[in-house]
Amino acid sequence: MPHAPVMLPQIGRGNERNASHTLAGSRTLLARIAARPSGGRPDFLLVLSPHQPYAPGVLLLNSAPALKGDLRQYGAPRLRLKLTTDLEIEAALAEHLAVSGIPVAEAANPDLTHDHGSQVPLHVLNRLLHHPPPVILANPIGLTPAQALTLGWALASFQPPTQTTAGALLASGDLSHRLSWGGPAGFHPDGTAFDHELLAAMNTGNGADMLARWPPDRLADAAECGYRSALALLGLAGEPIEVLSYEGPFGVGYCFALWRPSAPAS
C-alpha cells in the first residue's frame, strides 16, 4: 500500500482526485478483503513502515504496548489512531527472525505522529475494519535489500504462539520519488525504470531479479522508500502478486497490490 497523505480527503481537500487510479486501487483492495470468509479482519497485523523509528543494520520492532498519533503535520489533527501491540506475538516473531538470520532490535516508541507510513494505510483499512486489530510495527530500512527479501522468506515459516491466530502483512511504501521534475526529488530516468521493474517482479513473484538489477548505486538514483517493504512481500508470497493499481502523480509512484495464499498454510 502507498502511504501518501494526499489520498485521504481530509488532507487532499480535492487534490486526491489527481490520484484517481490510486483511489480506485484502494477501493478494489477493500472490496477484495471484504470478500474473504472472515470479513477480512486478521487477528494481528504486521506493518512494515519506512517511517517508523529507524536503526541501522537491523529490523527495528516497536515494542510499545500502546501507540497513538495523528496527522497534524499534514493539517489533519483530528485524524487519530490508537493501536495496541500484541507483545506475545511480537516477542515470538523477534525470536523467529533472529533464528532465521535477520538482525532484529526492539524499542518502545509509542508516538505515531511522525509515522504517516503506518497511519495513512491504516486509515484506509479502517474504512473496512472500523478499527485496527492488534499490530506489530517494524521499520525494514535498516536491512539490506537482500535481507529484506530474506525477511519475507522467514515470515512465510512463522507460526504465532496460538496456532489459530491468523496474521496479515501490510507492506507500506511509496515507490520512486523521481518520476518528474516537479516531484519531491526531481527527475531521474531510473525512477520510472525502477517502478516498472518492481511491478514486473510482482507480476512474476521473483524478487531475486530486482536484487541483481538494482545495485546500491543505481538504487539511490530511484529515490524510493518502499523497496524493502515490497521485497519482504515478494519473499513472503513466493509467487505472483496481483497489482491492483499504479500511477505516478505528483512525481511519486503509488502502487496497491494484494497477495492471498493460494492454499491454507500447513
PLY file of the C-alpha trace (Angstrom):
ply
format ascii 1.0
element vertex 266
property float x
property float y
property float z
element edge 265
property int vertex1
property int vertex2
end_header
0.00 0.00 0.00
1.19 3.55 -0.67
1.19 5.98 2.22
0.66 9.33 0.53
-1.30 11.56 2.93
-2.97 13.25 -0.08
-5.01 10.05 -0.56
-7.09 10.97 2.48
-9.77 13.55 1.61
-9.28 15.36 4.94
-5.74 16.12 3.73
-6.07 16.12 -0.05
-9.04 18.54 0.01
-9.76 17.73 -3.61
-6.18 17.10 -4.74
-6.71 13.39 -4.09
-8.72 13.33 -7.34
-5.42 13.74 -9.18
-4.59 10.23 -7.97
-7.77 8.63 -9.30
-6.15 5.27 -10.16
-4.77 5.07 -6.63
-8.17 5.78 -5.10
-9.69 3.11 -7.34
-6.97 0.69 -6.25
-7.79 1.33 -2.60
-11.46 0.58 -3.24
-10.59 -2.62 -5.08
-8.32 -3.69 -2.24
-11.00 -3.14 0.38
-13.59 -4.99 -1.71
-11.27 -7.98 -2.13
-10.52 -8.08 1.60
-14.21 -7.78 2.50
-14.98 -10.78 0.29
-12.84 -13.03 2.49
-14.85 -15.50 4.61
-13.62 -13.84 7.81
-14.72 -10.43 6.55
-11.08 -9.57 6.07
-10.15 -8.91 9.69
-6.88 -10.57 10.76
-6.07 -11.43 14.36
-2.94 -9.27 14.11
-1.31 -7.08 11.50
2.43 -6.79 10.86
3.04 -3.30 9.45
6.33 -2.59 7.67
6.72 1.19 7.57
9.83 3.06 6.43
8.73 5.97 8.60
8.77 4.13 11.91
11.84 4.92 14.06
14.92 3.53 12.35
18.07 1.74 13.44
20.92 0.96 11.02
21.69 -2.66 10.31
18.54 -4.15 11.84
14.81 -4.60 11.51
13.53 -2.40 14.33
10.40 -3.78 16.02
8.25 -1.43 18.05
7.66 -2.97 21.48
5.44 -0.22 22.91
2.25 -1.88 24.23
0.07 1.08 23.23
0.60 3.51 20.36
-1.16 6.64 19.27
-0.70 9.55 16.92
-2.40 11.87 14.48
-1.73 13.54 11.16
-1.45 17.11 12.42
1.75 17.64 10.43
-0.44 17.35 7.32
-3.12 19.67 8.63
-5.44 16.94 9.94
-5.09 16.74 13.74
-8.47 15.01 14.01
-7.23 12.03 12.02
-6.08 10.00 15.01
-5.10 6.41 15.61
-4.87 4.36 18.78
-3.23 0.96 18.43
-2.22 -1.91 20.65
0.79 -4.15 20.11
0.43 -7.90 20.54
3.52 -8.27 22.68
3.37 -12.06 22.85
3.41 -12.37 19.07
5.97 -9.56 18.76
8.37 -11.40 21.07
7.82 -14.70 19.24
8.38 -13.01 15.89
11.59 -11.35 17.08
12.94 -14.73 18.22
11.90 -16.46 15.00
13.50 -13.82 12.79
16.74 -13.84 14.80
16.98 -17.62 14.42
16.32 -17.14 10.69
19.33 -14.83 10.39
17.51 -11.49 10.32
19.18 -8.89 12.57
16.47 -7.60 14.90
16.28 -4.93 17.57
13.37 -3.81 19.72
12.48 -0.38 21.07
9.36 1.12 22.59
8.19 4.10 20.51
4.56 4.87 21.38
4.26 8.11 19.37
2.96 7.62 15.80
2.76 11.32 14.99
5.68 11.26 12.54
4.88 7.87 11.05
2.49 8.51 8.17
3.83 5.28 6.70
1.72 3.37 9.23
-1.07 5.86 9.79
-2.20 6.53 6.21
-2.63 2.86 5.16
-4.35 2.06 8.45
-6.82 4.91 7.94
-7.58 3.44 4.51
-8.09 -0.04 6.01
-10.28 1.41 8.75
-12.94 2.18 6.13
-13.47 -1.59 6.19
-12.21 -2.74 9.59
-13.52 0.34 11.52
-10.67 -0.02 13.98
-7.30 -1.76 13.58
-6.56 -5.20 15.01
-3.53 -5.57 17.29
-0.41 -4.64 15.37
3.32 -5.18 15.24
5.07 -2.15 13.76
8.52 -2.52 12.21
10.90 -0.48 10.08
12.81 -2.51 7.46
15.01 0.37 6.24
17.95 -0.84 8.34
18.10 -4.08 6.34
19.88 -4.56 3.06
17.58 -5.37 0.13
18.80 -8.99 0.25
17.94 -9.17 3.95
14.50 -7.68 3.24
13.78 -10.47 0.76
15.02 -13.00 3.32
12.71 -11.39 5.87
9.78 -12.34 3.65
11.01 -15.91 3.40
11.29 -16.05 7.19
7.78 -14.65 7.64
6.43 -17.47 5.48
7.52 -20.02 8.11
6.46 -18.04 11.19
3.96 -19.77 13.45
2.30 -17.50 16.04
2.20 -18.83 19.61
-1.52 -19.52 19.24
-1.98 -21.91 16.34
-5.38 -20.50 15.38
-4.05 -16.93 15.14
-4.17 -15.57 11.59
-1.92 -12.65 10.72
-1.59 -10.34 7.74
1.25 -8.23 6.37
0.83 -4.59 5.42
3.82 -3.60 3.27
3.76 0.20 3.32
5.85 2.21 0.93
5.81 4.62 -1.96
7.93 3.78 -4.99
10.25 6.16 -6.83
10.13 9.83 -5.85
11.88 10.88 -9.08
9.24 10.41 -11.77
9.01 14.07 -12.81
10.88 17.33 -12.44
8.12 18.60 -10.16
8.42 15.63 -7.80
9.95 15.83 -4.33
13.36 14.55 -5.51
13.41 15.90 -9.06
13.63 13.66 -12.13
15.87 10.72 -12.95
15.19 8.15 -15.69
15.92 5.33 -13.26
12.85 6.37 -11.30
10.46 5.16 -13.97
12.65 2.13 -14.69
12.63 1.15 -11.01
8.85 1.33 -10.72
8.23 -0.65 -13.90
10.72 -3.35 -12.95
9.28 -3.68 -9.45
5.80 -4.07 -10.91
7.19 -6.73 -13.25
8.72 -8.53 -10.25
5.32 -8.56 -8.56
3.72 -9.97 -11.69
6.25 -12.83 -11.72
6.77 -13.17 -7.97
10.55 -13.07 -8.45
12.25 -10.63 -6.09
15.75 -12.01 -6.76
15.74 -10.38 -10.21
15.36 -6.97 -8.58
18.39 -7.55 -6.38
20.53 -8.34 -9.41
19.30 -5.39 -11.46
19.41 -2.73 -8.74
22.81 -2.49 -7.03
23.11 0.18 -4.32
24.39 3.00 -6.55
21.57 2.57 -9.07
19.01 2.17 -6.32
19.98 5.55 -4.88
19.03 7.18 -8.18
15.49 5.79 -7.87
14.91 7.62 -4.53
12.39 5.09 -3.22
11.11 4.41 0.29
9.08 1.22 -0.18
11.56 -1.17 -1.81
12.33 -3.20 1.31
8.65 -3.46 2.26
7.90 -4.73 -1.27
10.79 -7.21 -1.17
9.51 -8.63 2.11
6.09 -9.10 0.48
7.72 -10.79 -2.52
9.66 -13.11 -0.25
6.56 -13.98 1.76
4.45 -14.67 -1.33
6.96 -16.64 -3.40
4.52 -16.36 -6.30
2.89 -13.62 -8.40
1.29 -10.72 -6.56
-1.74 -9.03 -8.08
-1.13 -5.36 -8.89
-4.41 -3.52 -8.37
-3.29 -0.04 -9.39
-0.23 2.01 -10.24
0.33 5.62 -11.19
2.84 8.37 -10.57
1.03 11.61 -9.74
3.00 14.32 -8.00
6.23 12.69 -9.21
5.90 9.70 -6.83
4.96 6.11 -7.66
1.90 4.73 -5.84
1.01 1.03 -6.03
-1.74 -1.03 -4.46
-1.10 -4.77 -4.66
-2.59 -7.82 -2.99
-1.36 -11.32 -2.32
-3.51 -14.05 -0.85
-2.17 -17.56 -0.23
-3.38 -19.96 -2.90
-3.94 -22.61 -0.22
-4.07 -22.56 3.60
-0.67 -22.88 5.25
0.01 -26.37 6.57
0 1
1 2
2 3
3 4
4 5
5 6
6 7
7 8
8 9
9 10
10 11
11 12
12 13
13 14
14 15
15 16
16 17
17 18
18 19
19 20
20 21
21 22
22 23
23 24
24 25
25 26
26 27
27 28
28 29
29 30
30 31
31 32
32 33
33 34
34 35
35 36
36 37
37 38
38 39
39 40
40 41
41 42
42 43
43 44
44 45
45 46
46 47
47 48
48 49
49 50
50 51
51 52
52 53
53 54
54 55
55 56
56 57
57 58
58 59
59 60
60 61
61 62
62 63
63 64
64 65
65 66
66 67
67 68
68 69
69 70
70 71
71 72
72 73
73 74
74 75
75 76
76 77
77 78
78 79
79 80
80 81
81 82
82 83
83 84
84 85
85 86
86 87
87 88
88 89
89 90
90 91
91 92
92 93
93 94
94 95
95 96
96 97
97 98
98 99
99 100
100 101
101 102
102 103
103 104
104 105
105 106
106 107
107 108
108 109
109 110
110 111
111 112
112 113
113 114
114 115
115 116
116 117
117 118
118 119
119 120
120 121
121 122
122 123
123 124
124 125
125 126
126 127
127 128
128 129
129 130
130 131
131 132
132 133
133 134
134 135
135 136
136 137
137 138
138 139
139 140
140 141
141 142
142 143
143 144
144 145
145 146
146 147
147 148
148 149
149 150
150 151
151 152
152 153
153 154
154 155
155 156
156 157
157 158
158 159
159 160
160 161
161 162
162 163
163 164
164 165
165 166
166 167
167 168
168 169
169 170
170 171
171 172
172 173
173 174
174 175
175 176
176 177
177 178
178 179
179 180
180 181
181 182
182 183
183 184
184 185
185 186
186 187
187 188
188 189
189 190
190 191
191 192
192 193
193 194
194 195
195 196
196 197
197 198
198 199
199 200
200 201
201 202
202 203
203 204
204 205
205 206
206 207
207 208
208 209
209 210
210 211
211 212
212 213
213 214
214 215
215 216
216 217
217 218
218 219
219 220
220 221
221 222
222 223
223 224
224 225
225 226
226 227
227 228
228 229
229 230
230 231
231 232
232 233
233 234
234 235
235 236
236 237
237 238
238 239
239 240
240 241
241 242
242 243
243 244
244 245
245 246
246 247
247 248
248 249
249 250
250 251
251 252
252 253
253 254
254 255
255 256
256 257
257 258
258 259
259 260
260 261
261 262
262 263
263 264
264 265
